[in-house]
Amino acid sequence: MKRNLSPLFSAAFLLAFPVAVYAVDISVDSTSIVRFEQRDIPGSSKQDIQPFTQFLGLDARKLGDGNLSLHLYGWGRADMGDTSYGDSKTDGNLTYGYLQYRFEKTDADIRAGRFFVREGIINEQVDGISARTDLPFGFGLSAFGGATVHTEDLYGENSDGKGDYIAGGRISFRHKGLLELGISGVYEDTAPALVNYVNGTNRKIGADIWLSPHRAIELVGHSSYNTETSEMAEHRYLLNLRPATGLVLSGEYSDQREQSLFYSWAMFSGAAVNPGDKARTTAITASYYLDKTTEIILGYKHYNREIGNADRYGGDMKLSFMDNRLRGGLGYYYLQAGDNFAITGTSSASYHNLRAYVMHDTKTYFSSVEALCRLFDEKIYGEDTAYEAAFSLGYHITPALALSGDISYGKNPDYQDETKGLVRLTYNMTYDNKGEKK
């Protein structure tokens, strides 16, 4: 099982439980999945994979004086056949679980427990406390701190490579609905030294921008600097233009220094990619609605890495009928890769990718059919084709309860034959303080 819930995190939920009983609004989100898969790997015996996975979420709002809320989401897995992942037949994790209080007059909030922080260059999972507030003259301030959420130990190590605590924050300035600028940073406790991996401590600072001087123009992006490696970690920017009704032109640019960007991610630094490599990506996409039923998307992306270059281009056509109850699409892309672009030992990573799908929804049932195919320019493990076909069918037992099932069959260089299936039970409902449905 994944580990390390901080004492603050545990105490918050013990205190919250009696209060949550009197919640005005309670939303429950539950998904139960039984998956069936038969793996046939060349040189190995067949495996029958049958994991049962339960996802469960709960949101309780308007607690106490109406400004307090409780949010929980987690999952658990038990294998009924061969082990589906790792060495254990059971696993689970509390993805997030926190109390939140909102201050209406100052447009501020405070959270305590396990939560995600996604602001500016920060993207962290924390067991601790965070606060955010608006300040006069368009300024805003947020901060967080607590214990690092640890995952399972790395192979051959007694650690997951992370420090024990983490803190950070962001200060921002917003001018009407035209501009927002932010400066943010994250500071992690010194990471433990590892024997089999190259790792470091997660300490970065950066700036972000959102700019929309006209409704037809939008620029969003950020740049980050790694204080441990003393170099820029990443530039990532996206420009959206809407020159005409139904037409969206997008330009994307990213520039990454792999070691500085993933310095604290030991799993990455131990991979086949040299952690000192640089990667740059530029892309252009055009999306146009021919009418209410048809959307055409064309795209081009260029990858520039120290191990090689590649170009990906193609397009999609999306169709929608019967007030969006019937949807479908076709897609084709080609990745034209230079020598050594692949990191699997294959001399060429070039391939054609084709996709087709149809989905249909009604008040009683929903279904979909999808077909995927990849045609490799050069064989991989003796195979020049990978394909998969999938069919899904579901039934609404009640407006809040749905039963569905998926089945798929495919073949690829890793598996001679791959048959997968699952049964899914989904429940979504909101109750008021009297226990009545809403």
Buried (B, 14 or more C-beta within 10 A) or exposed (E): EBEBBBEBBBEBBEEBEEBBEEBBBBBBBBBBBBBBBBBBEEEEEEBEBBBBBBBBBBBBBBBEEEBBBBBBBBBBBBBBBBEBEEEEBEBEBBBBBBBBBBEEEEEBBBBBBBBBBEBBBBEBBBBBBBBBBEBEEBEBBBBBBBBBBBBBEBEEBEBBBBBEBBBBBBBBBBEEEEBBBBBBBBBBBEBBEBEEBBBBBBBBBBBBBBBBEEEBEBBBBBBBBBBBBEEBBBBBBBBBBBEEEEEBBBBBBBBBBBBBBBBBBBBBBBBEBBBEEBBBBBBBBBBBBEEEBEBEBBBBBBBBBBBBBBBBBBBBBBEBEEEEEBBBBEBBBBBBBBEBBBBEEBEBBBBBBBBBBBBBBEEEEBBBBBBBBBBBBEEBEEBEBBBBBBBBBBBBEEEBBBBBBBBBBBBBBBBEEBBBBBBBBBBBBBBEEEEEEE
